[in-house]
Amino acid sequence: MQGIRREKKIMTEQGFKSLIVWQKAKALAVEIYRLTKSKSIEHDFSLIDQMRRSAVSVPCNIAEGDERKSNKDSVRFFHIAKGSQAELATQLEIGRDVRNFTAVQVEPPPGQCTELGKMQGALVRARSNSTPHAASLAPIAPRPMPK
């Protein structure tokens, strides 16, 4: 998996925008907006609203967390983002089950949600186990299994 930040130079210029997890979360939010414009769901205003709010909440909370001064505060926002991502995954399943979406329409976003959840977990671990700002530069690497 690639590092949390692409390079130090980009980090100082772009801040949270250089986080790969933020980029993927933003792309998922855009995809959800496209999905919820489809004719098959246009009548379900409450589900559309909830899906859009959950989808937008993910990159927003990642951005807000990254801008916090303490790792403890950052991690709190990253957990909120992870919760919003789980809400979105659930809403996609509900939309599919009540036949608002076809399986083909909702197949990519749940996969993106799963990948995003793993990346968010890695970000939380990195920030939880580091000194201030060190985690923002550290690459995400698989941890060895304890023996």
Secondary structure, 3 states (H helix, E strand, C coil): CCCCECCHHHHHHHHHHHEHHHHHHHHHHHHHHHHCCCCCCCCCHHHHHHHHHHHHHHHHHHHHHHHCCCHHHHHHHHHHHHHHHHHHHHHHHHHHHCCCCCHHHHCHHHHHHHHHHHHHHHHHHHHHCCCCCCCCCCCCCCCCCCC
